[in-house]
Amino acid sequence: MTKADLINMIAEKAGITRVKAETVVNTIFDSMVEALMRDDRIEIRGFGSFVNRYYEAYQGRNPRTGEVINVEEKKLPFFKVGKELKEEINKI
């Protein structure tokens, strides 16, 4: 599913215009990005949670040249699936 598919589905199910549905989707995504930038945890019950994971600096290698490269420390968003969603997906 793409963002456009999500917008179309929300517009159809909620009976609103596509423009209003796009505003809703963009507002939700923007709010989530802002929360992760503040290092807040996002938890959506029954769906999952988003947190930032921290990685220390390390020395890596350029696979093409073999040159040693220093990789700076970084944080990356990580999604953990909720129990209810996991069980729903695995129903037979």
C-alpha positions in Angstrom: 0.0 0.0 0.0 1.3 3.4 -0.9 0.6 6.7 0.7 -1.8 7.6 -2.2 -3.6 4.3 -1.7 -4.0 5.1 2.0 -5.3 8.6 1.3 -7.9 7.2 -1.2 -9.0 4.5 1.3 -9.5 7.1 4.0 -11.4 9.4 1.7 -13.7 6.6 0.6 -14.3 5.1 4.1 -14.8 8.4 5.9 -16.8 10.0 3.1 -14.5 13.0 2.8 -12.7 14.6 -0.1 -9.3 13.4 -1.1 -7.8 16.7 -0.2 -9.1 16.5 3.4 -7.9 12.8 3.6 -4.4 13.9 2.4 -4.3 16.6 5.1 -5.2 14.0 7.8 -2.5 11.5 6.6 0.1 14.2 6.3 -0.7 15.6 9.8 -0.4 12.1 11.3 2.9 11.4 9.6 4.3 14.9 10.4 3.4 14.4 14.1 5.1 11.0 14.2 8.3 12.4 12.6 8.3 15.3 15.1 7.8 12.9 18.0 10.7 10.7 16.9 12.9 13.8 16.4 12.2 14.7 20.1 13.2 11.1 21.0 9.6 10.3 22.1 8.2 6.8 21.8 5.2 6.4 19.6 2.8 3.6 20.8 -0.3 2.6 18.9 -2.1 0.0 20.9 -2.9 -3.1 18.9 -0.6 -2.0 16.0 2.9 -1.5 17.3 5.5 1.1 18.5 8.2 3.2 17.1 11.4 4.1 19.0 14.8 5.4 18.1 17.7 3.0 18.4 21.2 4.3 18.9 24.2 3.0 17.2 27.8 3.7 18.3 30.4 5.0 15.9 32.4 2.2 14.2 34.9 1.6 11.4 33.4 0.2 8.3 34.8 -0.7 4.8 34.0 0.6 1.4 33.2 -2.7 -0.3 34.4 -1.5 -3.7 37.8 -0.2 -2.6 38.4 -1.9 0.7 39.1 1.6 2.2 38.5 1.9 5.9 35.7 4.5 6.7 34.8 6.0 10.0 31.0 5.8 10.5 29.6 8.3 13.0 27.2 7.4 15.7 23.6 7.6 14.6 20.0 6.9 15.6 17.5 5.1 13.5 13.7 4.7 13.9 12.7 1.1 14.7 9.2 -0.4 14.5 8.1 -3.2 16.8 5.0 -5.1 15.9 2.2 -5.2 18.5 1.0 -8.5 19.9 -2.5 -8.1 18.5 -1.3 -7.3 14.9 1.2 -10.2 15.0 -1.6 -12.6 16.0 -4.0 -11.2 13.4 -1.5 -11.6 10.6 -0.7 -15.2 11.6 -4.3 -16.4 11.7 -4.9 -19.3 9.4 
